[in-house]
Amino acid sequence: MRDLKAAGAKVTLAATTLDPCETVQHDRYEGETLTPDALLSDVQTADYDLLVVLGGTCNVDCIRVNEDAIALAQEFAHEGKPIAAICHGAWLLVNAGLVAGKTAAPCRYIAADIENAGGHYVDEQLHVDDANGFKLITSRKPDDLDYFVGAIKDALK
């Protein structure tokens, strides 16, 4: 988020609650505390150019079954707006029915989920897929962030 803000992007952190959220590094180590700007249920796709789904196992495991998160991802795709997902973030897109016919490069732990949902998994630092009417930007892990953020910046140009 910091890199996108530094590049001039308006970034909104949306969550299921406005309570401060504790981040976790590699599912084990304490990260930083972030305060959401908006509820997922209040986000309007017309106000945004791109959706970013952050990774991590626990947070994505919760939002991938959240009706507001699923509907938001579907709205972005149906409006032809780019969606970027890193690591386990693509789980939300599986549950939203958005990976069929797409090639994606999430973390290897959800490769079977991508394939079972009709997508094609690749082990790449970055993969951009324009099939099915919307751009899907995916990366595997935090080590790929420079590639991931670069592709997001390109999509916003």
N, C-alpha and C positions, 0 to 999 in steps of 0.2 A: 504494500500500500504506500509506503514511504516513497519508493521510486516513482510510482505513478503520480503521486501528489507533487513531487519535485519536478516532474516533467510538465506540470500544469493541468493534470487531469483532476476533475472534481470527483472525489471518491466518497461514497457513502457506505458505511458498514451497517448492514441490516442483519437482524437476528430475530429469534423467536421471543426475546424479551429485551427490555431496555436496561436491564441490570448489567453491571460490569461483567465481562467474560474473561475468564482466566485462560490464557493460551498455554499450550504444552508443546515442547520441542521433542520430536521423535517419540511421541506418546509416553514419555517418561519424565522429562525434565521440565521444571517450571519455566514458563515463558514470561510474557508481560500481560498486564491487565488492560483490556480494551473496553471502551464504553460504546455500545452501538449508537448510531445516529438515527436509526429508524427501525420499525418493526417490519418483518417480511410482509406481513399482511397489508401494510400501508404503501409499499413500493409500487409505483406506476411505471411500466416500461417506457411510456412516452417521455419520461424525464431522464432517461439514460440511453447511452449509445452502446453499452457492452455490459455483460454480466460476468463476474469473476466468482468462481466457486473455489474457496480455499480448501486445502487438504487437511490431513489428520484423520485418524481413525474414528475417534469418539464423536467429534462434532458432526462429521458427515454422516455417521451412522444414525444420528438423531435427525438431521434435516432431510435425509433421503426418504423418510417416511412422513415428513411434514407436508400437509396439503398445500400450504401457502408457498413453500419452497418449490414444490413440484409444479404448481400452476405458474409461478414466476418463470421458471426455466422454460416451460412450454410456451409461454407468451413471447419470450425473447426469440425463441426458435421460429415460431409461427410468424413473427414480424420480420424475420430475416436478419435479426441483430446477432452479432458475434457473441459466443459464449466461450469463456476460458476456464479450464478446470485443471488443477494440479493435484498430483498424488491420488488420494482417495476421493477427491472432489467429483470425479466422474461417476461415482456411485449414484449421486443425485440424478444424473442424466440417464443412467440405466433405469431407475425407478420412474423417471418422467417419460420413458419410451422414446428417447432422442438419439440413441446410439445405433439403431438398426441402419445398416447401409453406410455407416461412417467408419473411418479408421481413426483410432485413438491411441495415445501413448501415456496412459496413467501408470501408477505404480504396478509392479508385476503381481502384487497380491490380489488385484481385482481383474486380472486378465481373463479368467474364466467367466466372470460376470459380464464383461464386455462381449465376449464371444457368444455366451448364452443369450444375450439380448439382441443378437444379430449384427453386432459390430465386428470389426477386425482389430485385434490388438497388435501393436508394434512396440518394440523396446527401443525407443529413441529419446534423445534429450528433449526434443520438441517435435510435435506433428501438428500441421494445420490442414484441416479437411474442409472443403467447400461444398461437399455433396448435400443433397436434400434441402437446399434453400437457405442454409445458414452456415457461417464459418464456425468451426469448432477448433479451438486451440487447446492442446493438452501437453503436459509435461509430467515426468515421472516423480520427481522428488525435489527437496529444497536445493540440492546441488545443481539443478537445472534452472534455477530462478532467473538467471541473467537471460537465458534464451526465452523463457516464458514471458518475462516482462517486456523484452524486446518485441516479441510477436504481438503482445497486447498494444504496445505503443504504435506499431505499424498498422494494426487494425483500426486504431483511433484516428489515424491521419486522414 
